[in-house]
Amino acid sequence: MLDLLIRGGRVVTAAGVGEWDIGVQGEKIVAVAGPGTISAEGGRTIDATGKIVAPGGIEAHAHIGFGGVAAARNPISRNNAGPAEQSLAALWGGTTTVVDFAGMPEDSDLLPAMHNHLSGWKDKAYTDYTAHAILRGTATPNAIGQIKDLIAAGFPSIKVFTTSLLPPTPDRPSMKMDMGRLEAIMTETAKHGGVVAVHSEDDEIVQYNYARALEQGRMDWWNMHLVHSNLSEDLSFRRVIRVAEKTGAATYFVHTSAKEGVNAIAEARSKGLPVYGETLNTYCSFNVDNYKEYDGMKYHTYPSVKFEDDRRRLWDGLIRGDLSFMATDSIVTSYADKVAGRTILDVTGGNIGIEVRMGITYKEGVVDQGMSLERYAAITSTNVAKVLGFYPRKGVIAVGSDADITVIDPSIKKKLEMRDLHISDYSSWTGREVAGWPTTVILRGKVMIDHRTLVGKPTDGKLIPRKVPSEVLKGPWR
């Protein structure tokens, strides 16, 4: 007996787009078949006629706020929304799985630190969840040697920074990873079947650009792209790719922002290297001209928004396959907190894009640029699932996969307003035209958003263990 039948929609599957019916039993998809060939047999039927039925979105890059000790270590955590708020916004926007970041200790046990971080999600998650492990620039050989424990426990993605982001101060620990540690981390991760996520900027260029901006009196926030520059991304990406090539590590570049970064990734992939690129909806929707608005700092996230030709190259990379997926770098503050910083030294990174990611990507990718629905599903869900180790449990509408499903109504056409959204008091996308928006969202077979009505609970989400497929580790799986 089926618990749920979805019929009448244009269904995006790994085999293409078709008018199939989907049968769900318990948490799993048990049938994908031709129209009218499946009976609900007493279960619920959702009529998706005229709508698009896609895999539930997977957010690869979200920073979730926590109180207590985490907030004491990181001031942003005091103002950044936590799991309940961010997962609820993600759910409303069609995302069913969120990947957080967990900072690891320098020289003590990593796995308990990961579980301690994720305990903050328990009973506060409207979506399924997991986290990347962040290793800082001071990670010891002992800590690096424990990467295998994280991977074996289902946490196969390790994040590093090649820059400190800001000039170092006594109260600001360095994030920068030196090349020696990067080689060791990549070697260990490759050995045990993980993937290294890299925030990649050339720190020497970044720090010199900060010093030059101070000397020349260009400290206003709208100069941020001159500090976190295109050249910085170009040099750093290529240097990291060289280390990845020597160590055999599968590597994914977080928040690619410039055409130079896309080109470096494309060249690596053309050589058969397992290199993947993520970009952000902020970088794809805005450019440096937006920085000049009176509250233009609201668009900032690190590295920085870039020029119009960079924005176009990011979309080109997403459509052609040079880039693998669209993320947000979600940090959810109030408008007052976001615009409080006025200089290149005190602006706040991160953006409230977690709810609009699926809808805006549909409008700006599919409607405006003719992106195929298959590619849309790939960059919002399937490729994230593959690179980060959820696949084929998640990221695809297929028999045996979790019934994580988003129904998009393409007839919804309007200007986006704050009353359409469910988190914070501002969005960079208000006033934008949307054409198509998620209306029904299903998590592991449970209807969570029912025709734009919330019926799910914060106890419905759960921690999902991951294992990166061998195909991802060996070469550039699109």
C-alpha positions as CSV (number, residue, x, y, z in Angstrom):
1,M,0.0,0.0,0.0
2,L,1.3,3.4,-0.9
3,D,1.3,6.3,1.6
4,L,1.6,9.0,-1.1
5,L,1.1,9.3,-4.8
6,I,2.2,12.4,-6.7
7,R,0.7,12.6,-10.2
8,G,0.3,14.9,-13.1
9,G,3.5,16.9,-12.8
10,R,6.6,17.3,-15.0
11,V,9.0,15.1,-13.0
12,V,12.8,15.7,-13.1
13,T,14.6,12.4,-12.8
14,A,18.1,11.2,-13.5
15,A,16.7,9.8,-16.8
16,G,15.2,13.1,-17.9
17,V,12.0,15.0,-17.5
18,G,8.7,13.3,-18.0
19,E,5.1,13.2,-17.0
20,W,5.5,10.4,-14.5
21,D,3.7,9.4,-11.3
22,I,5.7,8.9,-8.1
23,G,4.8,6.3,-5.5
24,V,6.0,6.8,-1.9
25,Q,5.9,4.3,0.9
26,G,7.3,5.3,4.3
27,E,10.4,7.4,3.7
28,K,11.3,6.1,0.3
29,I,10.3,6.4,-3.3
30,V,9.0,3.0,-4.4
31,A,7.8,3.7,-7.9
32,V,8.3,6.1,-10.8
33,A,6.0,5.1,-13.6
34,G,3.8,6.3,-16.4
35,P,0.7,8.4,-15.8
36,G,-2.2,6.5,-14.3
37,T,-0.2,3.3,-13.8
38,I,0.1,3.6,-10.0
39,S,-2.8,3.4,-7.6
40,A,-2.6,5.2,-4.3
41,E,-4.6,2.4,-2.7
42,G,-6.0,4.4,0.1
43,G,-3.0,6.7,0.6
44,R,-2.9,10.4,-0.2
45,T,-2.7,11.8,-3.7
46,I,-1.1,15.1,-4.6
47,D,-2.2,16.5,-7.9
48,A,0.8,18.3,-9.4
49,T,-0.8,19.0,-12.8
50,G,0.9,22.1,-14.3
51,K,3.7,22.0,-11.8
52,I,7.4,20.8,-11.8
53,V,8.4,18.0,-9.5
54,A,12.1,18.2,-8.6
55,P,14.4,16.6,-6.0
56,G,14.4,18.4,-2.7
57,G,17.1,21.0,-2.6
58,I,20.4,20.5,-0.8
59,E,22.1,23.6,0.7
60,A,25.8,22.9,0.6
61,H,27.0,26.0,2.5
62,A,25.1,27.4,5.5
63,H,26.6,28.8,8.7
64,I,24.2,28.2,11.5
65,G,24.2,30.3,14.7
66,F,24.5,28.8,18.2
67,G,24.5,30.4,21.6
68,G,26.7,29.7,24.6
69,V,30.3,28.8,24.0
70,A,30.0,29.0,20.2
71,A,28.8,32.6,20.5
72,A,31.6,33.5,22.9
73,R,34.1,32.3,20.3
74,N,32.4,33.9,17.3
75,P,30.5,37.2,17.7
76,I,28.5,36.5,14.6
77,S,27.0,33.5,16.3
78,R,25.3,35.9,18.8
79,N,23.3,37.4,16.0
80,N,23.1,34.6,13.5
81,A,19.9,32.6,13.4
82,G,20.1,29.0,14.6
83,P,19.0,25.6,13.3
84,A,15.2,26.0,13.8
85,E,15.0,29.4,12.1
86,Q,17.4,28.6,9.2
87,S,16.1,25.1,8.5
88,L,12.5,26.4,8.5
89,A,13.4,29.1,5.9
90,A,15.2,26.5,3.9
91,L,12.2,24.2,3.9
92,W,9.8,27.0,2.8
93,G,12.2,27.6,-0.1
94,G,12.2,23.9,-1.2
95,T,15.4,22.8,0.4
96,T,15.2,19.6,2.4
97,T,18.8,19.1,3.5
98,V,21.2,21.6,5.0
99,V,25.0,21.3,5.4
100,D,26.4,23.3,8.3
101,F,30.0,24.0,9.3
102,A,31.6,22.7,12.5
103,G,34.9,24.2,13.8
104,M,37.3,21.6,14.9
105,P,39.8,21.8,17.8
106,E,43.5,22.3,17.1
107,D,44.8,19.2,18.8
108,S,42.1,17.2,20.5
109,D,39.6,14.7,19.4
110,L,37.7,15.8,16.3
111,L,34.8,13.3,16.2
112,P,33.4,14.2,19.6
113,A,33.7,17.9,18.6
114,M,31.6,17.2,15.5
115,H,28.9,15.4,17.4
116,N,28.9,18.1,20.1
117,H,28.3,20.7,17.4
118,L,25.5,18.7,15.7
119,S,23.8,18.1,19.0
120,G,22.6,21.7,18.7
121,W,20.5,20.6,15.7
122,K,18.6,17.8,17.6
123,D,14.8,18.5,17.7
124,K,15.4,21.9,16.0
125,A,15.5,20.8,12.4
126,Y,12.8,21.1,9.8
127,T,15.2,19.6,7.3
128,D,17.8,16.8,7.4
129,Y,21.3,18.0,8.2
130,T,25.0,17.3,8.5
131,A,28.2,19.5,8.7
132,H,31.5,20.0,7.1
133,A,34.5,19.9,9.5
134,I,36.6,23.1,9.5
135,L,40.3,22.7,10.1
136,R,42.0,26.0,11.0
137,G,45.4,27.1,10.1
138,T,46.8,26.0,13.4
139,A,45.7,22.3,13.0
140,T,48.3,19.9,14.4
141,P,49.5,16.7,12.8
142,N,47.5,14.9,15.5
143,A,44.3,16.6,14.4
144,I,45.1,16.0,10.7
145,G,45.6,12.3,11.6
146,Q,42.0,12.1,12.8
147,I,40.5,13.0,9.5
148,K,40.1,9.3,8.9
149,D,37.8,9.1,12.0
150,L,35.5,11.8,10.7
151,I,35.3,10.2,7.2
152,A,34.6,6.7,8.7
153,A,31.8,8.2,10.9
154,G,30.0,9.7,7.9
155,F,31.6,13.2,7.8
156,P,33.7,13.1,4.6
157,S,34.1,16.8,3.8
158,I,36.9,18.8,5.3
159,K,37.0,22.6,4.9
160,V,40.1,24.8,5.0
161,F,40.9,28.5,4.3
162,T,43.9,29.7,2.4
163,T,43.4,33.3,3.8
164,S,42.6,34.9,7.1
165,L,39.9,37.0,5.4
166,L,40.8,40.0,7.4
167,P,44.1,41.5,8.7
168,P,45.2,39.5,11.8
169,T,44.8,40.9,15.2
170,P,45.6,39.6,18.7
171,D,42.0,38.6,19.4
172,R,41.3,37.2,15.9
173,P,42.8,33.7,15.4
174,S,44.2,33.0,11.9
175,M,42.1,30.9,9.6
176,K,44.9,30.7,7.0
177,M,46.1,27.2,6.1
178,D,49.7,27.0,4.9
179,M,50.6,24.8,1.9
180,G,52.3,22.3,4.1
181,R,49.2,21.6,6.2
182,L,47.1,21.7,3.0
183,E,49.2,19.0,1.4
184,A,48.9,16.9,4.6
185,I,45.1,17.4,4.8
186,M,44.7,16.6,1.2
187,T,46.8,13.5,1.4
188,E,44.9,12.2,4.4
189,T,41.5,13.0,3.0
190,A,42.3,11.3,-0.4
191,K,43.6,8.2,1.4
192,H,40.3,7.7,3.3
193,G,37.8,8.7,0.7
194,G,36.9,12.3,1.5
195,V,36.7,15.6,-0.2
196,V,38.5,18.9,0.7
197,A,36.4,22.1,0.5
198,V,38.6,25.1,0.1
199,H,37.9,28.8,0.7
200,S,40.6,29.8,-1.7
201,E,42.2,33.3,-1.8
202,D,45.8,34.4,-2.0
203,D,46.4,35.7,1.5
204,E,49.5,37.7,0.5
205,I,47.5,39.6,-2.1
206,V,44.5,40.1,0.2
207,Q,46.6,41.4,3.0
208,Y,48.6,43.8,0.7
209,N,45.3,45.1,-0.7
210,Y,44.0,45.9,2.8
211,A,47.2,47.8,3.5
212,R,47.1,49.7,0.2
213,A,43.4,50.6,0.8
214,L,44.3,52.0,4.2
215,E,47.2,54.0,2.7
216,Q,45.0,55.4,-0.1
217,G,42.0,56.1,2.0
218,R,39.7,53.6,0.2
219,M,38.2,52.0,3.3
220,D,34.6,52.3,2.3
221,W,32.8,49.0,2.0
222,W,32.2,49.4,-1.8
223,N,36.0,48.8,-2.3
224,M,35.8,45.2,-1.0
225,H,36.2,43.7,-4.5
226,L,39.5,45.5,-4.8
227,V,40.8,43.7,-1.7
228,H,39.4,40.3,-2.3
229,S,40.3,40.5,-6.0
230,N,40.0,38.5,-9.2
231,L,43.8,38.0,-9.2
232,S,43.7,36.6,-5.7
233,E,41.2,34.0,-6.7
234,D,43.0,33.1,-9.9
235,L,46.4,32.5,-8.2
236,S,45.0,30.7,-5.2
237,F,42.7,28.4,-7.2
238,R,45.6,27.3,-9.4
239,R,47.9,26.8,-6.6
240,V,45.4,24.7,-4.7
241,I,44.6,22.7,-7.8
242,R,48.3,21.9,-8.2
243,V,48.5,20.5,-4.6
244,A,45.2,18.5,-5.2
245,E,46.7,17.1,-8.4
246,K,49.9,15.9,-6.6
247,T,47.9,14.4,-3.7
248,G,45.0,13.0,-5.6
249,A,42.5,14.7,-3.4
250,A,39.0,15.4,-4.6
251,T,38.5,19.1,-4.1
252,Y,35.7,21.5,-4.2
253,F,36.0,25.3,-4.2
254,V,33.4,27.0,-2.1
255,H,31.8,30.3,-3.2
256,T,33.6,30.7,-6.5
257,S,33.2,34.4,-7.3
258,A,35.2,35.4,-10.3
259,K,35.6,34.3,-14.0
260,E,39.2,33.4,-13.2
261,G,38.0,30.8,-10.6
262,V,35.6,29.3,-13.0
263,N,38.2,29.0,-15.7
264,A,40.7,27.4,-13.4
265,I,38.1,24.8,-12.3
266,A,37.2,24.2,-16.0
267,E,40.8,23.6,-17.0
268,A,41.4,21.2,-14.1
269,R,38.2,19.2,-15.0
270,S,39.3,19.1,-18.6
271,K,42.4,17.3,-17.4
272,G,40.3,14.7,-15.6
273,L,40.9,15.9,-12.1
274,P,38.2,15.5,-9.4
275,V,37.7,19.2,-9.0
276,Y,34.3,20.8,-8.3
277,G,33.0,24.4,-8.0
278,E,30.3,26.0,-5.9
279,T,29.0,29.5,-6.4
280,L,26.5,31.6,-4.6
281,N,23.1,33.0,-5.5
282,T,24.4,36.4,-4.3
283,Y,27.3,36.3,-6.8
284,C,24.9,35.3,-9.6
285,S,22.3,37.9,-8.9
286,F,24.4,41.0,-8.1
287,N,27.6,42.7,-9.1
288,V,29.9,45.5,-7.8
289,D,27.5,48.2,-8.9
290,N,25.2,47.0,-6.1
291,Y,27.9,47.8,-3.5
292,K,27.4,51.5,-4.3
293,E,23.8,51.5,-3.0
294,Y,23.3,53.3,0.3
295,D,23.0,50.0,2.0
296,G,25.2,48.1,-0.5
297,M,27.1,46.3,2.3
298,K,24.1,44.0,2.6
299,Y,25.3,42.2,-0.6
300,H,28.7,41.4,0.8
301,T,29.9,37.9,1.6
302,Y,33.5,36.7,1.4
303,P,35.4,36.8,-0.9
304,S,33.2,39.6,-2.5
305,V,30.7,40.3,-5.2
306,K,32.6,40.9,-8.5
307,F,32.0,42.5,-11.9
308,E,29.2,42.0,-14.4
309,D,31.4,39.8,-16.6
310,D,32.2,37.6,-13.6
311,R,28.5,37.3,-12.8
312,R,27.8,36.2,-16.4
313,R,30.7,33.7,-16.4
314,L,29.3,32.1,-13.2
315,W,25.9,31.5,-14.9
316,D,27.7,30.2,-17.9
317,G,29.7,27.8,-15.7
318,L,26.6,26.6,-14.0
319,I,24.8,26.0,-17.3
320,R,27.7,24.4,-19.1
321,G,28.9,22.2,-16.2
322,D,32.2,24.0,-15.2
323,L,30.5,24.7,-11.9
324,S,28.7,22.0,-10.0
325,F,26.2,23.7,-7.7
326,M,24.5,26.8,-6.3
327,A,24.8,27.6,-2.6
328,T,24.2,30.6,-0.3
329,D,26.9,31.0,2.4
330,S,23.9,31.6,4.7
331,I,24.3,33.8,7.7
332,V,21.0,35.2,9.0
333,T,21.3,38.5,10.8
334,S,18.9,41.4,11.2
335,Y,19.1,44.2,8.7
336,A,20.5,46.5,11.4
337,D,23.3,44.0,12.1
338,K,24.0,43.5,8.4
339,V,24.4,47.2,7.5
340,A,26.2,48.2,10.7
341,G,29.7,47.8,9.2
342,R,30.7,50.6,6.9
343,T,34.3,49.8,6.0
344,I,36.2,46.9,4.4
345,L,37.3,45.9,7.9
346,D,33.9,45.6,9.6
347,V,31.3,44.6,7.1
348,T,29.5,41.3,7.9
349,G,29.8,38.4,5.5
350,G,27.1,35.9,4.7
351,N,23.7,36.5,3.1
352,I,20.1,35.5,3.7
353,G,19.7,33.5,0.6
354,I,18.7,30.1,2.0
355,E,15.0,30.5,1.4
356,V,15.2,32.1,-2.1
357,R,17.9,29.8,-3.5
358,M,15.6,27.4,-5.3
359,G,13.1,30.0,-6.5
360,I,15.6,32.6,-7.7
361,T,17.7,30.0,-9.4
362,Y,14.7,28.7,-11.2
363,K,13.7,32.2,-12.4
364,E,17.2,33.5,-13.3
365,G,18.5,30.2,-14.7
366,V,15.5,28.3,-16.2
367,V,13.1,31.1,-17.1
368,D,15.6,33.9,-18.0
369,Q,18.4,31.8,-19.6
370,G,16.8,28.6,-20.8
371,M,18.6,26.3,-18.4
372,S,17.2,22.8,-18.7
373,L,15.2,21.4,-15.8
374,E,17.7,18.6,-15.6
375,R,20.5,21.0,-15.1
376,Y,18.4,23.0,-12.6
377,A,18.0,19.9,-10.5
378,A,21.7,19.1,-10.8
379,I,22.9,22.5,-9.5
380,T,20.3,22.8,-6.7
381,S,20.4,19.1,-5.4
382,T,21.9,16.2,-7.4
383,N,25.5,17.4,-7.7
384,V,25.6,18.5,-4.1
385,A,24.4,15.0,-3.2
386,K,27.1,13.4,-5.3
387,V,30.1,15.6,-4.3
388,L,29.2,15.6,-0.5
389,G,28.2,11.9,-0.3
390,F,24.4,11.9,0.0
391,Y,23.9,10.2,-3.4
392,P,21.8,8.2,-4.3
393,R,19.9,8.4,-1.0
394,K,19.3,12.0,-1.7
395,G,19.4,14.4,-4.7
396,V,17.4,12.3,-7.1
397,I,13.9,11.1,-7.8
398,A,14.5,7.4,-8.2
399,V,13.2,4.1,-6.7
400,G,15.0,3.5,-3.4
401,S,15.9,7.2,-2.8
402,D,14.5,9.2,0.1
403,A,11.3,10.8,-0.9
404,D,12.7,14.4,-0.7
405,I,10.6,16.3,-3.2
406,T,9.9,19.9,-4.1
407,V,6.9,20.9,-6.2
408,I,7.3,24.2,-8.0
409,D,4.4,26.1,-9.4
410,P,5.6,28.0,-12.5
411,S,2.4,30.0,-12.7
412,I,3.5,32.1,-9.7
413,K,4.6,35.4,-11.1
414,K,5.1,38.4,-8.8
415,K,7.6,40.8,-7.2
416,L,9.2,39.2,-4.1
417,E,8.2,40.8,-0.9
418,M,9.2,40.3,2.7
419,R,5.8,38.9,3.6
420,D,6.5,36.1,1.2
421,L,9.6,35.1,3.3
422,H,9.9,33.5,6.7
423,I,13.2,34.7,8.2
424,S,14.8,38.0,9.4
425,D,13.6,41.5,8.4
426,Y,15.3,41.9,5.0
427,S,16.3,40.1,1.9
428,S,18.6,41.3,-0.9
429,W,16.1,39.9,-3.4
430,T,12.9,41.8,-2.3
431,G,11.5,43.7,-5.3
432,R,12.9,41.0,-7.8
433,E,10.5,39.4,-10.2
434,V,9.9,35.7,-9.6
435,A,8.4,33.3,-12.0
436,G,7.9,29.9,-10.3
437,W,8.1,29.1,-6.6
438,P,8.0,26.1,-4.4
439,T,4.5,25.3,-3.1
440,T,4.7,21.8,-1.6
441,V,7.8,20.3,0.0
442,I,8.2,16.7,1.1
443,L,10.9,15.3,3.5
444,R,11.5,11.6,3.5
445,G,7.9,11.0,2.5
446,K,6.3,13.4,5.0
447,V,4.6,16.5,3.5
448,M,6.2,19.4,5.3
449,I,4.9,22.4,3.3
450,D,1.4,21.6,1.9
451,H,0.3,24.1,-0.7
452,R,2.2,26.9,1.1
453,T,1.0,25.8,4.5
454,L,3.5,24.6,7.1
455,V,2.6,21.2,8.5
456,G,6.1,19.9,9.4
457,K,7.7,20.0,12.8
458,P,11.2,20.9,14.0
459,T,11.6,17.3,15.2
460,D,11.2,15.9,11.7
461,G,14.8,16.5,10.5
462,K,17.6,14.1,11.2
463,L,21.4,13.7,10.9
464,I,22.3,12.0,7.7
465,P,25.6,10.1,7.4
466,R,27.5,10.4,4.1
467,K,29.9,8.5,1.9
468,V,31.4,10.1,-1.2
469,P,31.0,7.9,-4.3
470,S,34.2,6.5,-5.8
471,E,33.3,8.2,-9.1
472,V,33.4,11.6,-7.5
473,L,36.8,10.8,-6.0
474,K,38.3,9.6,-9.3
475,G,37.3,12.3,-11.8
476,P,35.0,15.2,-12.6
477,W,31.5,13.9,-12.2
478,R,29.2,16.6,-13.5
